[in-house]
Amino acid sequence: MRNLFALLAVIGLAGIVLGALAVMHGAPGQAGPLPFTFEASGGPGSIIAGILLLATSLYLRRVWQGRD
């Protein structure tokens, strides 16, 4: 189970990284990439989901230590 929690933490980190990359990448516009706007990026949602997944998996891994 602890390995599963570690896998969930890795997936959470991947979500944070992909969300940060989505925020930094400008949306395509008529005259080149647009500057940063929350409407143009899908990053904040995946960053928040990644943080929640990471925090939950670290908590479960810590609580589960005595049960293996």
N, C-alpha and C positions, 0 to 999 in steps of 0.2 A: 504493500500500500504506500509505503514511503516513496518508492520509485515512481508510482503514479502521481503522487503529489509533486515530486520533482519535475516530472514531465509537464504537469499543468503549469508549474512556475516557468518553465522554458517557453511554453506556448504563450503565457502572459507577457514575457519579455519580447517575444516575436511580435505580438500585437502592439506593444508600446513602440518598438522600432518601426514597424510598418506604418503606424499612425503618425509618427514624427516625420517619416519620409513623405507621407501623403500631405502633411501640412506644409512642409518646405517646398514641395513641388507645386509650382504655379499652375493654375488652370489655363488651358489654351484660350486665347482671345483672338480677335480679328487682327491685331497688330503685334502679335507675340504673346508671351505668357502674362497673365494678369498678376498684379501684386496680391499679397495674402489677403484673403477674406474668408470668414468662417463659412459663408455660403458656397464658396468654390471648393472647399476641402471637406473630405470625409474623415479627417484625422482625429478630431477630438473624441468622437465616439469610440474608436478603436483604442485610443490611448486610455480612456477611462475604463473600458472593459479589460484591457491588459493589466492595469493597476489593480482592479478588483480581483482578477484571476490570480495574479501574483500574490497579493496579500492573503487571499483565502487559502491558497495552496501552502504558503509558508506557515500560516496559523495551523492548518491541519497537520502538516509535517511535524510541527513542534508538539502538538497535543498527542500525536500518535506515537511518540518516541517510546513510551513504556509498554506498548501493546505488541510489538514485534517479537 
